[in-house]
Amino acid sequence: MAHKPLSNWVIAVHRDGDGDGYDRVPGALVNGGDERADARHLAEFATGWRRAALPLPGGGTALGLVRSDHLGADDRTEHTEAVVELSGTAVPVPVSAPGARVLASIEDHWPPRAFDPPTTAALAGEHEDLRHLLLARLVAESAAGAEPVSEVFHILPWHRVDALARAVTSLIESAASGPEVRLGYVFAPAGSRFTAALEQLDHGLRAADRAAARTGAGALCARLLLLDPDRLPAATRDRLRELLAVLHRFDPFLRASAQRADAHLAAAADRWTPAELSSVFELTAGATQEVRRVRAALDREPFALKIQVTSTGTVEIDVEAVLPADEIERATEPYGTLLLPLRVTGLRSGSRLLVVLYPQYRRLLGRVTAPLDPDVRVRVDQDGPPLGSADLPLVDPADVRASVRAAELRSARDAWAALANGLPVGHPVRTAAEEGAR
């Protein structure tokens, strides 16, 4: 297969005056002047190019491509064209000569599903920008059903994630602050962007910004569930599980979410079984006109859900969270208004409700009531980590509309009105909340 750029950006280079390295062609622009294009898809790279490690005038070798089209006077092939690949910060991507040969072999049989041990060892020693580019292209170009095996992602510098997870665990357990660890974008090919959430949690804890830390902690729990855990080395999974085990000390509302993420990393069976009830009420002899109910309970510590399906075709859900009196204010403050997302199948409209929770002496209470489709099985469960006021602009307006309509308590309706008023006029979420209140 023809070798093509791994990076979005390339720049034309040529031999410098001393012939010791490749330097930028005078006047050359990134991607020939179209820096918004993906270099891999430029027509000029359709054929004829080969992978190379190009020496730079200042020392070192960069990831590049060369195209040779004739023989010189000494019968040796001359490279008449060459490009250097650039990172996201527009600097040449380093590569060793052996690394370039390994990469060329990979590209000869593109896209690979796995790397043999020597290839894995060679790639793991290359610059992280190269590893990121290779895996990002592999993910993007692998055909459905032929995705790379999980172990190929082990070439990423996971020791940095290990170090950051340990640092955050220490911050939560003892407020001990060590050196900052930056992860950046290189882990993106592994999926779910959980490293960005980990960095936000770390930043919030170091800056004593509980709101930012709360957002990062919730996102970490949610995004780990979207990740293939086998893409992480065992040591990294262990460090993240150690963090999840103490996360409730920072935010008690994340206990159940952290436990579920932990089980996912451990490849354990998902114990989150939703409550299930039937909305079918059989007619019986001597039946009265009284409303009949079926009930179920669900524990998502610290949240306890009591669910009722009535013969009038509604589902009623009460949510309660019990915390020590001195912890209620500390725990809820980073949220502003605390919203518990619920997944409810069988609703006449939509499938997600946000329950506003308000404090009432050592407890948080919330209640929603919504109409059901006839003759359905109703399933109810917590749908991810709790949300706060700052999360509202990103919520699906349809969920907000349904949630406001389902809000049964006056305190909840007032809270929704306050949340809506905090958004700009015309914002889709504000509009949805106003429509739901009508």
C-alpha positions as CSV (number, residue, x, y, z in Angstrom):
1,M,0.0,0.0,0.0
2,A,1.2,3.5,-0.8
3,H,2.4,5.4,2.3
4,K,0.5,8.5,3.2
5,P,0.8,11.1,5.9
6,L,-0.4,10.1,9.4
7,S,-0.7,13.8,10.4
8,N,-3.2,16.3,9.1
9,W,-0.3,18.6,8.3
10,V,2.8,18.3,6.2
11,I,5.3,20.8,4.8
12,A,7.7,20.5,1.9
13,V,11.4,20.2,2.6
14,H,14.6,19.7,0.6
15,R,18.2,19.0,1.3
16,D,20.0,21.9,2.9
17,G,23.1,23.5,1.5
18,D,25.5,21.2,3.3
19,G,23.4,18.1,2.4
20,D,23.3,17.1,6.1
21,G,19.6,17.4,6.6
22,Y,16.3,18.4,5.2
23,D,15.2,22.0,5.6
24,R,11.9,23.8,4.8
25,V,11.5,24.8,1.1
26,P,11.6,28.6,1.0
27,G,8.0,29.9,0.8
28,A,6.5,26.4,1.5
29,L,3.2,26.5,3.4
30,V,1.5,23.8,5.5
31,N,-0.4,21.4,3.2
32,G,0.7,23.6,0.2
33,G,-1.4,26.4,1.6
34,D,-4.5,24.5,2.7
35,E,-4.0,23.9,6.4
36,R,-7.6,23.1,6.9
37,A,-7.3,20.0,4.7
38,D,-6.3,16.6,5.9
39,A,-2.9,15.9,4.2
40,R,-3.7,12.2,4.0
41,H,-6.5,13.0,1.5
42,L,-4.6,15.3,-0.7
43,A,-4.4,14.0,-4.3
44,E,-0.6,14.4,-4.4
45,F,-0.2,11.6,-1.9
46,A,-2.3,9.0,-3.7
47,T,0.7,7.1,-4.9
48,G,4.5,7.0,-5.1
49,W,5.5,8.0,-1.5
50,R,7.5,6.0,1.0
51,R,8.0,6.4,4.7
52,A,11.3,7.9,5.9
53,A,13.1,9.3,8.9
54,L,14.4,12.6,7.5
55,P,17.5,14.2,9.2
56,L,17.0,17.8,10.3
57,P,19.7,20.5,10.1
58,G,19.7,21.0,13.9
59,G,19.9,17.3,14.7
60,G,17.4,14.5,15.1
61,T,15.2,12.9,12.6
62,A,11.6,13.7,11.7
63,L,8.7,11.6,10.4
64,G,8.5,12.2,6.7
65,L,7.7,10.9,3.3
66,V,9.8,10.9,0.1
67,R,8.9,10.4,-3.5
68,S,11.7,9.2,-5.9
69,D,11.2,9.2,-9.7
70,H,14.6,8.8,-11.3
71,L,18.2,7.6,-10.9
72,G,21.1,9.9,-10.5
73,A,24.4,9.7,-12.3
74,D,25.7,7.1,-9.9
75,D,22.7,4.9,-10.5
76,R,21.3,5.7,-7.0
77,T,17.8,6.9,-6.6
78,E,17.4,10.6,-6.0
79,H,14.7,11.9,-3.8
80,T,13.1,14.8,-5.7
81,E,10.3,15.4,-3.3
82,A,10.1,15.2,0.5
83,V,7.7,16.3,3.2
84,V,8.0,16.4,7.0
85,E,4.9,15.6,9.1
86,L,3.9,18.2,11.7
87,S,2.2,17.7,15.1
88,G,-0.8,19.6,16.3
89,T,1.5,22.3,17.5
90,A,3.1,22.6,14.0
91,V,6.5,21.1,14.9
92,P,8.1,18.2,13.2
93,V,7.1,14.8,14.6
94,P,10.3,13.0,15.9
95,V,11.0,9.4,14.8
96,S,14.1,7.2,14.9
97,A,15.4,5.5,11.8
98,P,14.4,2.0,13.2
99,G,11.0,3.4,14.1
100,A,10.4,4.7,10.6
101,R,11.3,1.2,9.2
102,V,8.8,-0.4,11.6
103,L,6.2,2.1,10.6
104,A,6.8,1.5,6.9
105,S,6.3,-2.2,7.5
106,I,3.0,-1.5,9.3
107,E,1.8,0.8,6.4
108,D,2.7,-1.9,3.8
109,H,-0.2,-4.0,5.3
110,W,-2.5,-1.2,6.4
111,P,-4.6,-1.3,8.5
112,P,-3.2,-3.8,11.0
113,R,-5.4,-5.3,13.7
114,A,-2.5,-6.2,16.0
115,F,1.2,-5.6,16.6
116,D,3.6,-8.4,17.2
117,P,5.8,-8.0,20.4
118,P,8.9,-6.6,18.6
119,T,6.7,-4.0,16.8
120,T,5.0,-3.1,20.1
121,A,8.3,-2.7,21.8
122,A,9.7,-0.5,19.0
123,L,6.7,1.8,18.9
124,A,6.5,2.2,22.6
125,G,10.0,3.8,22.5
126,E,9.0,6.4,19.9
127,H,7.8,9.9,20.6
128,E,4.2,10.1,21.9
129,D,3.1,12.3,19.1
130,L,3.9,9.5,16.6
131,R,2.1,6.9,18.7
132,H,-0.9,9.2,18.9
133,L,-1.0,9.8,15.2
134,L,-0.6,6.1,14.3
135,L,-3.4,5.0,16.6
136,A,-5.7,7.9,15.6
137,R,-5.4,6.9,12.0
138,L,-5.8,3.2,12.8
139,V,-9.1,3.9,14.7
140,A,-10.4,6.2,11.9
141,E,-9.6,3.9,9.1
142,S,-10.3,0.4,10.4
143,A,-13.3,-1.1,8.8
144,A,-16.3,-2.1,10.9
145,G,-15.8,-5.5,12.2
146,A,-12.0,-5.2,11.7
147,E,-11.2,-2.8,14.5
148,P,-7.7,-3.1,16.1
149,V,-7.4,-5.4,19.0
150,S,-7.4,-3.6,22.4
151,E,-3.8,-4.3,23.2
152,V,-2.5,-2.0,20.4
153,F,-3.4,1.0,22.6
154,H,-0.9,-0.2,25.2
155,I,1.8,1.7,23.3
156,L,0.5,5.0,24.6
157,P,2.4,6.5,27.6
158,W,0.0,5.2,30.3
159,H,2.5,5.7,33.0
160,R,1.4,9.4,33.0
161,V,-2.2,8.5,33.6
162,D,-1.0,6.2,36.4
163,A,0.9,9.1,38.0
164,L,-2.1,11.5,37.7
165,A,-4.5,9.0,39.1
166,R,-2.2,8.4,42.1
167,A,-1.9,12.2,42.6
168,V,-5.7,12.7,42.5
169,T,-6.2,9.9,45.0
170,S,-3.7,11.5,47.3
171,L,-5.4,14.8,47.0
172,I,-8.7,13.3,48.0
173,E,-7.3,11.2,50.8
174,S,-4.9,13.6,52.4
175,A,-4.9,16.8,50.5
176,A,-1.3,16.1,49.6
177,S,-0.3,17.9,46.4
178,G,2.5,16.6,44.3
179,P,3.9,17.7,40.9
180,E,1.3,18.4,38.2
181,V,1.0,15.8,35.5
182,R,-0.2,16.9,32.0
183,L,-1.9,14.4,29.8
184,G,-2.9,16.4,26.7
185,Y,-4.4,14.9,23.6
186,V,-2.3,11.9,23.0
187,F,-4.7,9.5,24.8
188,A,-7.7,10.5,22.6
189,P,-7.5,7.4,20.3
190,A,-8.2,5.1,23.3
191,G,-11.7,6.6,23.4
192,S,-14.2,8.4,25.6
193,R,-11.9,11.3,26.5
194,F,-11.8,10.2,30.1
195,T,-8.3,11.6,30.5
196,A,-9.7,15.1,30.0
197,A,-12.1,14.5,32.9
198,L,-9.3,13.2,35.1
199,E,-7.3,16.4,34.3
200,Q,-10.3,18.6,35.2
201,L,-10.8,16.8,38.5
202,D,-7.1,17.3,39.3
203,H,-7.2,20.9,38.4
204,G,-10.3,21.5,40.5
205,L,-8.9,19.9,43.5
206,R,-5.5,21.7,43.3
207,A,-7.3,25.1,42.8
208,A,-9.9,24.4,45.5
209,D,-12.5,24.9,42.8
210,R,-15.1,22.3,44.0
211,A,-17.5,23.1,41.1
212,A,-14.8,22.3,38.5
213,A,-13.7,19.2,40.4
214,R,-17.3,18.0,40.7
215,T,-17.8,18.3,37.0
216,G,-14.6,16.4,36.3
217,A,-15.4,13.7,38.8
218,G,-18.8,13.0,37.4
219,A,-17.5,13.1,33.8
220,L,-14.8,10.6,34.8
221,C,-17.4,8.1,36.1
222,A,-19.5,8.5,33.0
223,R,-16.7,8.3,30.4
224,L,-15.0,5.3,31.9
225,L,-18.3,3.4,31.2
226,L,-17.9,4.2,27.5
227,L,-14.3,2.9,27.4
228,D,-13.1,-0.6,26.4
229,P,-11.2,-1.4,29.6
230,D,-8.8,-3.7,27.8
231,R,-7.4,-0.7,26.0
232,L,-5.8,0.2,29.3
233,P,-2.8,-1.8,30.7
234,A,-3.7,-3.6,34.0
235,A,-1.6,-1.2,36.1
236,T,-3.6,1.8,34.7
237,R,-6.9,0.1,35.5
238,D,-5.7,-0.6,39.0
239,R,-4.7,3.0,39.6
240,L,-8.1,4.3,38.3
241,R,-10.0,1.8,40.5
242,E,-8.0,3.0,43.5
243,L,-9.2,6.5,42.7
244,L,-12.8,5.4,42.1
245,A,-12.8,3.7,45.5
246,V,-12.2,7.0,47.3
247,L,-14.1,9.4,45.1
248,H,-17.2,9.4,47.4
249,R,-15.0,11.1,50.0
250,F,-15.0,14.1,47.8
251,D,-18.5,13.8,46.5
252,P,-20.9,11.4,48.3
253,F,-23.4,11.6,45.4
254,L,-21.0,9.8,43.1
255,R,-20.7,6.6,45.2
256,A,-23.0,4.5,43.0
257,S,-21.6,5.9,39.8
258,A,-18.0,5.3,40.9
259,Q,-18.9,1.7,41.9
260,R,-20.4,1.0,38.5
261,A,-17.3,2.5,36.7
262,D,-15.1,0.3,39.0
263,A,-17.0,-2.8,38.0
264,H,-16.7,-1.9,34.4
265,L,-12.9,-1.6,34.7
266,A,-12.8,-4.9,36.5
267,A,-14.8,-6.5,33.7
268,A,-17.3,-7.6,36.4
269,A,-20.9,-8.2,35.6
270,D,-23.0,-5.0,35.6
271,R,-25.1,-5.2,38.8
272,W,-27.1,-2.2,37.9
273,T,-30.4,-4.0,37.3
274,P,-33.2,-1.5,36.8
275,A,-36.5,-1.7,38.7
276,E,-39.1,-3.2,36.5
277,L,-42.9,-3.0,36.9
278,S,-45.9,-3.7,34.8
279,S,-48.6,-1.1,33.9
280,V,-51.1,-3.8,33.2
281,F,-53.8,-4.2,35.8
282,E,-56.0,-7.2,35.5
283,L,-59.7,-6.8,36.1
284,T,-60.8,-8.8,39.1
285,A,-64.3,-9.7,40.5
286,G,-65.5,-7.1,42.9
287,A,-62.9,-4.5,41.9
288,T,-63.5,-1.0,43.1
289,Q,-62.8,2.3,41.5
290,E,-59.8,3.0,43.8
291,V,-56.5,3.6,42.1
292,R,-54.4,0.5,42.3
293,R,-50.6,0.5,42.4
294,V,-47.6,-1.7,42.0
295,R,-44.4,-0.7,43.8
296,A,-40.7,-1.2,43.6
297,A,-37.6,0.2,45.3
298,L,-34.1,0.9,44.0
299,D,-30.9,1.6,45.9
300,R,-28.3,3.8,44.2
301,E,-26.4,4.9,47.3
302,P,-26.9,7.6,48.6
303,F,-30.0,7.8,46.5
304,A,-33.1,5.6,47.3
305,L,-35.8,5.5,44.7
306,K,-39.4,4.5,45.4
307,I,-41.4,3.8,42.3
308,Q,-45.1,3.3,41.8
309,V,-47.1,2.5,38.7
310,T,-50.7,3.3,39.0
311,S,-53.9,2.0,37.3
312,T,-54.5,5.5,36.1
313,G,-51.5,5.2,33.7
314,T,-48.8,7.1,35.5
315,V,-45.4,6.4,37.1
316,E,-44.5,8.2,40.3
317,I,-40.9,8.3,41.5
318,D,-39.7,9.6,44.8
319,V,-36.0,10.1,45.3
320,E,-34.4,10.5,48.7
321,A,-30.8,10.9,49.8
322,V,-29.8,10.9,53.4
323,L,-26.5,12.5,54.5
324,P,-25.2,13.8,57.9
325,A,-26.5,17.2,58.6
326,D,-23.0,18.8,58.4
327,E,-22.4,17.3,55.0
328,I,-25.5,18.3,53.1
329,E,-24.4,21.9,52.4
330,R,-20.8,21.0,51.6
331,A,-21.9,18.2,49.2
332,T,-24.6,20.1,47.4
333,E,-22.8,23.5,47.1
334,P,-20.7,22.6,44.0
335,Y,-23.9,21.5,42.2
336,G,-26.0,24.6,42.7
337,T,-29.2,22.8,42.0
338,L,-28.8,19.0,42.2
339,L,-30.5,17.0,39.4
340,L,-30.6,13.2,39.3
341,P,-31.0,11.8,35.8
342,L,-33.3,8.8,35.5
343,R,-33.9,6.5,32.6
344,V,-37.5,5.5,32.4
345,T,-38.8,3.3,29.6
346,G,-42.5,3.2,28.9
347,L,-43.1,6.9,29.2
348,R,-45.6,8.4,26.8
349,S,-43.0,10.9,25.7
350,G,-39.2,10.5,25.9
351,S,-37.2,8.2,28.2
352,R,-35.2,10.5,30.5
353,L,-36.3,12.6,33.5
354,L,-34.2,14.9,35.6
355,V,-35.4,15.0,39.2
356,V,-34.7,18.3,41.1
357,L,-33.5,17.5,44.7
358,Y,-33.9,20.0,47.5
359,P,-32.6,19.8,51.1
360,Q,-34.9,19.1,54.0
361,Y,-33.0,18.5,57.2
362,R,-30.4,15.8,56.6
363,R,-32.2,14.7,53.5
364,L,-32.6,15.6,49.8
365,L,-36.0,15.0,48.4
366,G,-37.4,14.9,44.9
367,R,-40.5,13.6,43.1
368,V,-41.7,13.3,39.5
369,T,-44.9,12.0,38.0
370,A,-45.3,11.2,34.3
371,P,-47.9,9.5,32.0
372,L,-47.2,6.1,30.6
373,D,-48.0,4.3,27.4
374,P,-50.7,1.7,27.9
375,D,-49.8,-1.9,28.7
376,V,-46.0,-1.5,29.0
377,R,-43.2,-2.9,31.1
378,V,-41.8,0.1,33.0
379,R,-38.1,0.1,33.8
380,V,-36.5,2.8,36.0
381,D,-32.8,3.4,36.9
382,Q,-30.4,6.2,37.6
383,D,-29.0,7.3,34.2
384,G,-25.4,8.5,35.0
385,P,-23.9,10.7,37.6
386,P,-25.9,13.6,39.1
387,L,-25.9,16.9,37.3
388,G,-25.7,20.5,38.5
389,S,-26.8,23.9,37.4
390,A,-23.7,24.4,35.2
391,D,-24.5,21.2,33.3
392,L,-28.0,22.4,32.3
393,P,-27.1,24.3,29.0
394,L,-25.8,21.0,27.6
395,V,-28.9,18.9,28.5
396,D,-31.3,17.8,25.7
397,P,-34.1,20.3,25.7
398,A,-36.6,17.5,25.2
399,D,-35.5,16.0,28.5
400,V,-35.9,19.4,30.2
401,R,-39.4,19.9,28.8
402,A,-40.5,16.4,30.0
403,S,-38.8,16.9,33.4
404,V,-40.5,20.2,34.1
405,R,-43.9,18.7,33.2
406,A,-43.2,15.8,35.5
407,A,-42.1,18.0,38.5
408,E,-44.9,17.6,41.0
409,L,-43.6,19.6,44.0
410,R,-43.9,23.3,44.1
411,S,-40.2,23.6,45.2
412,A,-39.1,21.7,42.1
413,R,-41.2,23.9,39.8
414,D,-39.7,27.0,41.4
415,A,-36.2,25.5,41.0
416,W,-36.8,24.9,37.3
417,A,-38.0,28.4,36.9
418,A,-34.9,29.8,38.5
419,L,-32.7,27.6,36.4
420,A,-34.4,28.7,33.2
421,N,-34.1,32.4,34.2
422,G,-30.4,31.9,34.6
423,L,-30.0,31.1,30.9
424,P,-30.1,33.7,28.0
425,V,-33.5,34.4,26.5
426,G,-33.9,32.1,23.5
427,H,-31.5,29.4,24.7
428,P,-33.1,26.1,23.7
429,V,-33.0,24.7,27.3
430,R,-34.7,27.9,28.7
431,T,-37.3,27.7,26.0
432,A,-37.9,24.0,26.7
433,A,-38.3,24.7,30.5
434,E,-40.8,27.5,29.8
435,E,-42.8,25.3,27.5
436,G,-42.8,22.5,30.1
437,A,-44.1,24.9,32.8
438,R,-47.2,25.9,30.7
